[in-house]
Every structure is written in structure tokens, then in C-alpha cells.
């Protein structure tokens, strides 16, 4: 799987539009939490099991 870098504010914009891409939590900087709630990142985590 390819990995792409996406700024947190654009990711949040995509989430609100219902099209957020999956997140590699281990590659996500803690500063992202200024823009995105942890729960939203965890919901879209690559290793998330519903």
C-alpha cells in the first residue's frame, strides 16, 4: 500500500465531507491533535477493527 502525506487540516476537511483516507497512526505527528480529534483518527486507522 502506498502512503501519502496529508496535512491535518485537509484530512479533517475530508472527514467532514465523508471521504477521509485511512490513517497510519504510527506515522501521525502529535501536533495533528490541534486540528483533529484523536477518536476520529482512531476510527480511520489502518489497523482499526470495527
PDBQT receptor file of N, H, CA, C and O in Angstrom, charges set to zero:
ATOM      1  N   UNK A   1       0.845  -1.177   0.000  1.00  0.00    +0.000 N 
ATOM      2  CA  UNK A   1       0.000   0.000   0.000  1.00  0.00    +0.000 C 
ATOM      3  C   UNK A   1       0.890   1.240   0.000  1.00  0.00    +0.000 C 
ATOM      4  O   UNK A   1       1.876   1.307   0.734  1.00  0.00    +0.000 OA
ATOM      5  N   UNK A   2       0.540   2.196  -0.811  1.00  0.00    +0.000 N 
ATOM      6  H   UNK A   2      -0.261   2.142  -1.408  1.00  0.00    +0.000 HD
ATOM      7  CA  UNK A   2       1.241   3.477  -0.832  1.00  0.00    +0.000 C 
ATOM      8  C   UNK A   2       0.848   4.306   0.375  1.00  0.00    +0.000 C 
ATOM      9  O   UNK A   2      -0.267   4.192   0.885  1.00  0.00    +0.000 OA
ATOM     10  N   UNK A   3       1.763   5.133   0.823  1.00  0.00    +0.000 N 
ATOM     11  H   UNK A   3       2.668   5.225   0.408  1.00  0.00    +0.000 HD
ATOM     12  CA  UNK A   3       1.469   6.080   1.904  1.00  0.00    +0.000 C 
ATOM     13  C   UNK A   3       1.688   7.484   1.377  1.00  0.00    +0.000 C 
ATOM     14  O   UNK A   3       2.655   7.757   0.665  1.00  0.00    +0.000 OA
ATOM     15  N   UNK A   4       0.783   8.356   1.734  1.00  0.00    +0.000 N 
ATOM     16  H   UNK A   4      -0.002   8.134   2.312  1.00  0.00    +0.000 HD
ATOM     17  CA  UNK A   4       0.843   9.745   1.308  1.00  0.00    +0.000 C 
ATOM     18  C   UNK A   4       0.795  10.640   2.530  1.00  0.00    +0.000 C 
ATOM     19  O   UNK A   4       0.180  10.301   3.541  1.00  0.00    +0.000 OA
ATOM     20  N   UNK A   5       1.447  11.776   2.428  1.00  0.00    +0.000 N 
ATOM     21  H   UNK A   5       1.948  12.051   1.606  1.00  0.00    +0.000 HD
ATOM     22  CA  UNK A   5       1.418  12.767   3.495  1.00  0.00    +0.000 C 
ATOM     23  C   UNK A   5       0.262  13.729   3.231  1.00  0.00    +0.000 C 
ATOM     24  O   UNK A   5       0.097  14.230   2.118  1.00  0.00    +0.000 OA
ATOM     25  N   UNK A   6      -0.522  13.974   4.250  1.00  0.00    +0.000 N 
ATOM     26  H   UNK A   6      -0.389  13.567   5.154  1.00  0.00    +0.000 HD
ATOM     27  CA  UNK A   6      -1.658  14.887   4.130  1.00  0.00    +0.000 C 
ATOM     28  C   UNK A   6      -1.700  15.735   5.386  1.00  0.00    +0.000 C 
ATOM     29  O   UNK A   6      -1.640  15.208   6.497  1.00  0.00    +0.000 OA
ATOM     30  N   UNK A   7      -1.804  17.046   5.217  1.00  0.00    +0.000 N 
ATOM     31  H   UNK A   7      -1.852  17.474   4.315  1.00  0.00    +0.000 HD
ATOM     32  CA  UNK A   7      -1.836  17.896   6.410  1.00  0.00    +0.000 C 
ATOM     33  C   UNK A   7      -3.141  17.650   7.173  1.00  0.00    +0.000 C 
ATOM     34  O   UNK A   7      -4.170  17.302   6.594  1.00  0.00    +0.000 OA
ATOM     35  N   UNK A   8      -3.060  17.842   8.473  1.00  0.00    +0.000 N 
ATOM     36  H   UNK A   8      -2.224  18.125   8.943  1.00  0.00    +0.000 HD
ATOM     37  CA  UNK A   8      -4.183  17.526   9.356  1.00  0.00    +0.000 C 
ATOM     38  C   UNK A   8      -5.433  18.321   9.020  1.00  0.00    +0.000 C 
ATOM     39  O   UNK A   8      -6.540  17.788   9.093  1.00  0.00    +0.000 OA
ATOM     40  N   UNK A   9      -5.277  19.577   8.658  1.00  0.00    +0.000 N 
ATOM     41  H   UNK A   9      -4.378  20.011   8.600  1.00  0.00    +0.000 HD
ATOM     42  CA  UNK A   9      -6.465  20.389   8.362  1.00  0.00    +0.000 C 
ATOM     43  C   UNK A   9      -7.187  19.883   7.115  1.00  0.00    +0.000 C 
ATOM     44  O   UNK A   9      -8.417  19.907   7.063  1.00  0.00    +0.000 OA
ATOM     45  N   UNK A  10      -6.437  19.426   6.110  1.00  0.00    +0.000 N 
ATOM     46  H   UNK A  10      -5.438  19.407   6.152  1.00  0.00    +0.000 HD
ATOM     47  CA  UNK A  10      -7.070  18.870   4.901  1.00  0.00    +0.000 C 
ATOM     48  C   UNK A  10      -7.706  17.520   5.194  1.00  0.00    +0.000 C 
ATOM     49  O   UNK A  10      -8.761  17.192   4.651  1.00  0.00    +0.000 OA
ATOM     50  N   UNK A  11      -7.061  16.738   6.052  1.00  0.00    +0.000 N 
ATOM     51  H   UNK A  11      -6.203  17.004   6.492  1.00  0.00    +0.000 HD
ATOM     52  CA  UNK A  11      -7.646  15.455   6.429  1.00  0.00    +0.000 C 
ATOM     53  C   UNK A  11      -8.979  15.682   7.129  1.00  0.00    +0.000 C 
ATOM     54  O   UNK A  11      -9.958  14.992   6.846  1.00  0.00    +0.000 OA
ATOM     55  N   UNK A  12      -9.020  16.646   8.042  1.00  0.00    +0.000 N 
ATOM     56  H   UNK A  12      -8.224  17.207   8.272  1.00  0.00    +0.000 HD
ATOM     57  CA  UNK A  12     -10.257  16.965   8.770  1.00  0.00    +0.000 C 
ATOM     58  C   UNK A  12     -11.331  17.449   7.802  1.00  0.00    +0.000 C 
ATOM     59  O   UNK A  12     -12.504  17.110   7.950  1.00  0.00    +0.000 OA
ATOM     60  N   UNK A  13     -10.933  18.234   6.822  1.00  0.00    +0.000 N 
ATOM     61  H   UNK A  13      -9.979  18.509   6.702  1.00  0.00    +0.000 HD
ATOM     62  CA  UNK A  13     -11.880  18.691   5.799  1.00  0.00    +0.000 C 
ATOM     63  C   UNK A  13     -12.464  17.489   5.049  1.00  0.00    +0.000 C 
ATOM     64  O   UNK A  13     -13.668  17.438   4.796  1.00  0.00    +0.000 OA
ATOM     65  N   UNK A  14     -11.620  16.537   4.698  1.00  0.00    +0.000 N 
ATOM     66  H   UNK A  14     -10.642  16.579   4.903  1.00  0.00    +0.000 HD
ATOM     67  CA  UNK A  14     -12.080  15.330   4.010  1.00  0.00    +0.000 C 
ATOM     68  C   UNK A  14     -12.999  14.502   4.907  1.00  0.00    +0.000 C 
ATOM     69  O   UNK A  14     -14.001  13.958   4.442  1.00  0.00    +0.000 OA
ATOM     70  N   UNK A  15     -12.657  14.407   6.185  1.00  0.00    +0.000 N 
ATOM     71  H   UNK A  15     -11.843  14.848   6.562  1.00  0.00    +0.000 HD
ATOM     72  CA  UNK A  15     -13.508  13.656   7.124  1.00  0.00    +0.000 C 
ATOM     73  C   UNK A  15     -14.894  14.264   7.200  1.00  0.00    +0.000 C 
ATOM     74  O   UNK A  15     -15.894  13.548   7.173  1.00  0.00    +0.000 OA
ATOM     75  N   UNK A  16     -14.956  15.572   7.295  1.00  0.00    +0.000 N 
ATOM     76  H   UNK A  16     -14.143  16.154   7.317  1.00  0.00    +0.000 HD
ATOM     77  CA  UNK A  16     -16.254  16.245   7.369  1.00  0.00    +0.000 C 
ATOM     78  C   UNK A  16     -17.067  16.048   6.096  1.00  0.00    +0.000 C 
ATOM     79  O   UNK A  16     -18.298  16.063   6.134  1.00  0.00    +0.000 OA
ATOM     80  N   UNK A  17     -16.385  15.865   4.975  1.00  0.00    +0.000 N 
ATOM     81  H   UNK A  17     -15.386  15.853   4.945  1.00  0.00    +0.000 HD
ATOM     82  CA  UNK A  17     -17.058  15.613   3.700  1.00  0.00    +0.000 C 
ATOM     83  C   UNK A  17     -17.380  14.130   3.514  1.00  0.00    +0.000 C 
ATOM     84  O   UNK A  17     -18.003  13.741   2.525  1.00  0.00    +0.000 OA
ATOM     85  N   UNK A  18     -16.948  13.304   4.476  1.00  0.00    +0.000 N 
ATOM     86  H   UNK A  18     -16.442  13.619   5.279  1.00  0.00    +0.000 HD
ATOM     87  CA  UNK A  18     -17.238  11.876   4.406  1.00  0.00    +0.000 C 
ATOM     88  C   UNK A  18     -16.284  11.076   3.542  1.00  0.00    +0.000 C 
ATOM     89  O   UNK A  18     -16.605   9.955   3.147  1.00  0.00    +0.000 OA
ATOM     90  N   UNK A  19     -15.107  11.634   3.236  1.00  0.00    +0.000 N 
ATOM     91  H   UNK A  19     -14.846  12.545   3.557  1.00  0.00    +0.000 HD
ATOM     92  CA  UNK A  19     -14.163  10.946   2.354  1.00  0.00    +0.000 C 
ATOM     93  C   UNK A  19     -12.745  10.904   2.932  1.00  0.00    +0.000 C 
ATOM     94  O   UNK A  19     -11.770  10.959   2.183  1.00  0.00    +0.000 OA
ATOM     95  N   UNK A  20     -12.629  10.807   4.247  1.00  0.00    +0.000 N 
ATOM     96  H   UNK A  20     -13.421  10.763   4.856  1.00  0.00    +0.000 HD
ATOM     97  CA  UNK A  20     -11.304  10.783   4.875  1.00  0.00    +0.000 C 
ATOM     98  C   UNK A  20     -10.555   9.507   4.512  1.00  0.00    +0.000 C 
ATOM     99  O   UNK A  20     -11.123   8.417   4.572  1.00  0.00    +0.000 OA
ATOM    100  N   UNK A  21      -9.296   9.633   4.140  1.00  0.00    +0.000 N 
ATOM    101  H   UNK A  21      -8.835  10.519   4.092  1.00  0.00    +0.000 HD
ATOM    102  CA  UNK A  21      -8.498   8.443   3.852  1.00  0.00    +0.000 C 
ATOM    103  C   UNK A  21      -8.068   7.756   5.148  1.00  0.00    +0.000 C 
ATOM    104  O   UNK A  21      -8.127   8.359   6.219  1.00  0.00    +0.000 OA
ATOM    105  N   UNK A  22      -7.638   6.509   5.055  1.00  0.00    +0.000 N 
ATOM    106  H   UNK A  22      -7.590   6.019   4.184  1.00  0.00    +0.000 HD
ATOM    107  CA  UNK A  22      -7.144   5.807   6.235  1.00  0.00    +0.000 C 
ATOM    108  C   UNK A  22      -5.909   6.503   6.803  1.00  0.00    +0.000 C 
ATOM    109  O   UNK A  22      -5.206   7.223   6.094  1.00  0.00    +0.000 OA
ATOM    110  N   UNK A  23      -5.657   6.277   8.087  1.00  0.00    +0.000 N 
ATOM    111  H   UNK A  23      -6.228   5.692   8.663  1.00  0.00    +0.000 HD
ATOM    112  CA  UNK A  23      -4.556   6.931   8.793  1.00  0.00    +0.000 C 
ATOM    113  C   UNK A  23      -3.594   5.886   9.349  1.00  0.00    +0.000 C 
ATOM    114  O   UNK A  23      -4.012   4.912   9.976  1.00  0.00    +0.000 OA
ATOM    115  N   UNK A  24      -2.304   6.101   9.113  1.00  0.00    +0.000 N 
ATOM    116  H   UNK A  24      -1.965   6.893   8.604  1.00  0.00    +0.000 HD
ATOM    117  CA  UNK A  24      -1.267   5.296   9.754  1.00  0.00    +0.000 C 
ATOM    118  C   UNK A  24      -0.932   6.001  11.060  1.00  0.00    +0.000 C 
ATOM    119  O   UNK A  24      -0.139   6.943  11.076  1.00  0.00    +0.000 OA
ATOM    120  N   UNK A  25      -1.531   5.551  12.145  1.00  0.00    +0.000 N 
ATOM    121  H   UNK A  25      -2.175   4.786  12.132  1.00  0.00    +0.000 HD
ATOM    122  CA  UNK A  25      -1.368   6.243  13.426  1.00  0.00    +0.000 C 
ATOM    123  C   UNK A  25       0.090   6.358  13.854  1.00  0.00    +0.000 C 
ATOM    124  O   UNK A  25       0.491   7.375  14.419  1.00  0.00    +0.000 OA
ATOM    125  N   UNK A  26       0.886   5.324  13.588  1.00  0.00    +0.000 N 
ATOM    126  H   UNK A  26       0.560   4.498  13.129  1.00  0.00    +0.000 HD
ATOM    127  CA  UNK A  26       2.287   5.362  13.997  1.00  0.00    +0.000 C 
ATOM    128  C   UNK A  26       3.086   6.411  13.228  1.00  0.00    +0.000 C 
ATOM    129  O   UNK A  26       4.184   6.776  13.646  1.00  0.00    +0.000 OA
ATOM    130  N   UNK A  27       2.550   6.898  12.115  1.00  0.00    +0.000 N 
ATOM    131  H   UNK A  27       1.657   6.601  11.776  1.00  0.00    +0.000 HD
ATOM    132  CA  UNK A  27       3.223   7.918  11.310  1.00  0.00    +0.000 C 
ATOM    133  C   UNK A  27       2.583   9.296  11.478  1.00  0.00    +0.000 C 
ATOM    134  O   UNK A  27       2.948  10.239  10.776  1.00  0.00    +0.000 OA
ATOM    135  N   UNK A  28       1.641   9.413  12.397  1.00  0.00    +0.000 N 
ATOM    136  H   UNK A  28       1.345   8.647  12.967  1.00  0.00    +0.000 HD
ATOM    137  CA  UNK A  28       0.907  10.666  12.595  1.00  0.00    +0.000 C 
ATOM    138  C   UNK A  28       1.517  11.460  13.743  1.00  0.00    +0.000 C 
ATOM    139  O   UNK A  28       1.664  10.947  14.853  1.00  0.00    +0.000 OA
ATOM    140  N   UNK A  29       1.867  12.698  13.476  1.00  0.00    +0.000 N 
ATOM    141  H   UNK A  29       1.747  13.115  12.574  1.00  0.00    +0.000 HD
ATOM    142  CA  UNK A  29       2.500  13.554  14.486  1.00  0.00    +0.000 C 
ATOM    143  C   UNK A  29       1.477  13.994  15.528  1.00  0.00    +0.000 C 
ATOM    144  O   UNK A  29       0.313  14.227  15.202  1.00  0.00    +0.000 OA
ATOM    145  N   UNK A  30       1.910  14.105  16.765  1.00  0.00    +0.000 N 
ATOM    146  H   UNK A  30       2.855  13.915  17.029  1.00  0.00    +0.000 HD
ATOM    147  CA  UNK A  30       1.031  14.506  17.868  1.00  0.00    +0.000 C 
ATOM    148  C   UNK A  30       0.417  15.882  17.640  1.00  0.00    +0.000 C 
ATOM    149  O   UNK A  30      -0.675  16.154  18.140  1.00  0.00    +0.000 OA
ATOM    150  N   UNK A  31       1.088  16.749  16.904  1.00  0.00    +0.000 N 
ATOM    151  H   UNK A  31       1.975  16.528  16.499  1.00  0.00    +0.000 HD
ATOM    152  CA  UNK A  31       0.561  18.090  16.637  1.00  0.00    +0.000 C 
ATOM    153  C   UNK A  31      -0.726  18.043  15.813  1.00  0.00    +0.000 C 
ATOM    154  O   UNK A  31      -1.463  19.028  15.760  1.00  0.00    +0.000 OA
ATOM    155  N   UNK A  32      -0.998  16.916  15.175  1.00  0.00    +0.000 N 
ATOM    156  H   UNK A  32      -0.400  16.116  15.218  1.00  0.00    +0.000 HD
ATOM    157  CA  UNK A  32      -2.246  16.763  14.410  1.00  0.00    +0.000 C 
ATOM    158  C   UNK A  32      -3.465  16.918  15.300  1.00  0.00    +0.000 C 
ATOM    159  O   UNK A  32      -4.545  17.287  14.838  1.00  0.00    +0.000 OA
ATOM    160  N   UNK A  33      -3.280  16.632  16.584  1.00  0.00    +0.000 N 
ATOM    161  H   UNK A  33      -2.403  16.333  16.959  1.00  0.00    +0.000 HD
ATOM    162  CA  UNK A  33      -4.403  16.707  17.521  1.00  0.00    +0.000 C 
ATOM    163  C   UNK A  33      -4.877  18.139  17.745  1.00  0.00    +0.000 C 
ATOM    164  O   UNK A  33      -5.912  18.353  18.377  1.00  0.00    +0.000 OA
ATOM    165  N   UNK A  34      -4.147  19.109  17.245  1.00  0.00    +0.000 N 
ATOM    166  H   UNK A  34      -3.307  18.936  16.731  1.00  0.00    +0.000 HD
ATOM    167  CA  UNK A  34      -4.610  20.501  17.289  1.00  0.00    +0.000 C 
ATOM    168  C   UNK A  34      -5.781  20.712  16.330  1.00  0.00    +0.000 C 
ATOM    169  O   UNK A  34      -6.574  21.638  16.500  1.00  0.00    +0.000 OA
ATOM    170  N   UNK A  35      -5.879  19.851  15.328  1.00  0.00    +0.000 N 
ATOM    171  H   UNK A  35      -5.234  19.100  15.189  1.00  0.00    +0.000 HD
ATOM    172  CA  UNK A  35      -6.876  20.012  14.268  1.00  0.00    +0.000 C 
ATOM    173  C   UNK A  35      -7.895  18.885  14.208  1.00  0.00    +0.000 C 
ATOM    174  O   UNK A  35      -9.011  19.071  13.722  1.00  0.00    +0.000 OA
ATOM    175  N   UNK A  36      -7.509  17.722  14.700  1.00  0.00    +0.000 N 
ATOM    176  H   UNK A  36      -6.603  17.571  15.095  1.00  0.00    +0.000 HD
ATOM    177  CA  UNK A  36      -8.328  16.518  14.550  1.00  0.00    +0.000 C 
ATOM    178  C   UNK A  36      -8.461  15.836  15.907  1.00  0.00    +0.000 C 
ATOM    179  O   UNK A  36      -7.484  15.717  16.646  1.00  0.00    +0.000 OA
ATOM    180  N   UNK A  37      -9.664  15.393  16.229  1.00  0.00    +0.000 N 
ATOM    181  H   UNK A  37     -10.457  15.490  15.629  1.00  0.00    +0.000 HD
ATOM    182  CA  UNK A  37      -9.869  14.660  17.479  1.00  0.00    +0.000 C 
ATOM    183  C   UNK A  37      -9.256  13.264  17.367  1.00  0.00    +0.000 C 
ATOM    184  O   UNK A  37      -9.355  12.607  16.330  1.00  0.00    +0.000 OA
ATOM    185  N   UNK A  38      -8.629  12.831  18.441  1.00  0.00    +0.000 N 
ATOM    186  H   UNK A  38      -8.549  13.364  19.283  1.00  0.00    +0.000 HD
ATOM    187  CA  UNK A  38      -7.984  11.512  18.471  1.00  0.00    +0.000 C 
ATOM    188  C   UNK A  38      -8.959  10.408  18.061  1.00  0.00    +0.000 C 
ATOM    189  O   UNK A  38      -8.591   9.491  17.327  1.00  0.00    +0.000 OA
ATOM    190  N   UNK A  39     -10.186  10.497  18.532  1.00  0.00    +0.000 N 
ATOM    191  H   UNK A  39     -10.485  11.242  19.129  1.00  0.00    +0.000 HD
ATOM    192  CA  UNK A  39     -11.185   9.472  18.220  1.00  0.00    +0.000 C 
ATOM    193  C   UNK A  39     -11.421   9.361  16.716  1.00  0.00    +0.000 C 
ATOM    194  O   UNK A  39     -11.623   8.261  16.201  1.00  0.00    +0.000 OA
ATOM    195  N   UNK A  40     -11.398  10.481  16.017  1.00  0.00    +0.000 N 
ATOM    196  H   UNK A  40     -11.234  11.374  16.436  1.00  0.00    +0.000 HD
ATOM    197  CA  UNK A  40     -11.603  10.446  14.571  1.00  0.00    +0.000 C 
ATOM    198  C   UNK A  40     -10.428   9.760  13.880  1.00  0.00    +0.000 C 
ATOM    199  O   UNK A  40     -10.622   8.980  12.948  1.00  0.00    +0.000 OA
ATOM    200  N   UNK A  41      -9.220  10.047  14.333  1.00  0.00    +0.000 N 
ATOM    201  H   UNK A  41      -9.062  10.681  15.090  1.00  0.00    +0.000 HD
ATOM    202  CA  UNK A  41      -8.049   9.379  13.761  1.00  0.00    +0.000 C 
ATOM    203  C   UNK A  41      -8.112   7.879  14.023  1.00  0.00    +0.000 C 
ATOM    204  O   UNK A  41      -7.840   7.077  13.131  1.00  0.00    +0.000 OA
ATOM    205  N   UNK A  42      -8.469   7.505  15.241  1.00  0.00    +0.000 N 
ATOM    206  H   UNK A  42      -8.691   8.157  15.966  1.00  0.00    +0.000 HD
ATOM    207  CA  UNK A  42      -8.541   6.088  15.588  1.00  0.00    +0.000 C 
ATOM    208  C   UNK A  42      -9.606   5.360  14.776  1.00  0.00    +0.000 C 
ATOM    209  O   UNK A  42      -9.417   4.205  14.395  1.00  0.00    +0.000 OA
ATOM    210  N   UNK A  43     -10.716   6.026  14.511  1.00  0.00    +0.000 N 
ATOM    211  H   UNK A  43     -10.869   6.965  14.820  1.00  0.00    +0.000 HD
ATOM    212  CA  UNK A  43     -11.782   5.423  13.710  1.00  0.00    +0.000 C 
ATOM    213  C   UNK A  43     -11.306   5.118  12.294  1.00  0.00    +0.000 C 
ATOM    214  O   UNK A  43     -11.749   4.146  11.681  1.00  0.00    +0.000 OA
ATOM    215  N   UNK A  44     -10.405   5.945  11.777  1.00  0.00    +0.000 N 
ATOM    216  H   UNK A  44     -10.045   6.734  12.275  1.00  0.00    +0.000 HD
ATOM    217  CA  UNK A  44      -9.913   5.785  10.409  1.00  0.00    +0.000 C 
ATOM    218  C   UNK A  44      -8.535   5.125  10.347  1.00  0.00    +0.000 C 
ATOM    219  O   UNK A  44      -7.881   5.146   9.305  1.00  0.00    +0.000 OA
ATOM    220  N   UNK A  45      -8.103   4.546  11.449  1.00  0.00    +0.000 N 
ATOM    221  H   UNK A  45      -8.634   4.529  12.296  1.00  0.00    +0.000 HD
ATOM    222  CA  UNK A  45      -6.779   3.916  11.496  1.00  0.00    +0.000 C 
ATOM    223  C   UNK A  45      -6.706   2.722  10.557  1.00  0.00    +0.000 C 
ATOM    224  O   UNK A  45      -7.679   1.984  10.403  1.00  0.00    +0.000 OA
ATOM    225  N   UNK A  46      -5.558   2.537   9.937  1.00  0.00    +0.000 N 
ATOM    226  H   UNK A  46      -4.768   3.137  10.062  1.00  0.00    +0.000 HD
ATOM    227  CA  UNK A  46      -5.357   1.402   9.037  1.00  0.00    +0.000 C 
ATOM    228  C   UNK A  46      -5.581   0.074   9.739  1.00  0.00    +0.000 C 
ATOM    229  O   UNK A  46      -6.078  -0.876   9.133  1.00  0.00    +0.000 OA
ATOM    230  N   UNK A  47      -5.220   0.003  11.001  1.00  0.00    +0.000 N 
ATOM    231  H   UNK A  47      -4.816   0.774  11.494  1.00  0.00    +0.000 HD
ATOM    232  CA  UNK A  47      -5.346  -1.251  11.741  1.00  0.00    +0.000 C 
ATOM    233  C   UNK A  47      -6.620  -1.323  12.569  1.00  0.00    +0.000 C 
ATOM    234  O   UNK A  47      -6.745  -2.185  13.440  1.00  0.00    +0.000 OA
ATOM    235  N   UNK A  48      -7.568  -0.427  12.307  1.00  0.00    +0.000 N 
ATOM    236  H   UNK A  48      -7.467   0.273  11.600  1.00  0.00    +0.000 HD
ATOM    237  CA  UNK A  48      -8.825  -0.382  13.065  1.00  0.00    +0.000 C 
ATOM    238  C   UNK A  48      -9.697  -1.579  12.719  1.00  0.00    +0.000 C 
ATOM    239  O   UNK A  48      -9.908  -1.891  11.548  1.00  0.00    +0.000 OA
ATOM    240  N   UNK A  49     -10.191  -2.233  13.734  1.00  0.00    +0.000 N 
ATOM    241  H   UNK A  49     -10.019  -1.979  14.686  1.00  0.00    +0.000 HD
ATOM    242  CA  UNK A  49     -11.124  -3.346  13.540  1.00  0.00    +0.000 C 
ATOM    243  C   UNK A  49     -12.497  -2.920  14.027  1.00  0.00    +0.000 C 
ATOM    244  O   UNK A  49     -12.667  -2.638  15.213  1.00  0.00    +0.000 OA
ATOM    245  N   UNK A  50     -13.493  -2.867  13.126  1.00  0.00    +0.000 N 
ATOM    246  H   UNK A  50     -13.355  -3.096  12.163  1.00  0.00    +0.000 HD
ATOM    247  CA  UNK A  50     -14.843  -2.419  13.524  1.00  0.00    +0.000 C 
ATOM    248  C   UNK A  50     -15.498  -3.320  14.545  1.00  0.00    +0.000 C 
ATOM    249  O   UNK A  50     -16.626  -3.061  14.963  1.00  0.00    +0.000 OA
TER     250      UNK A  50
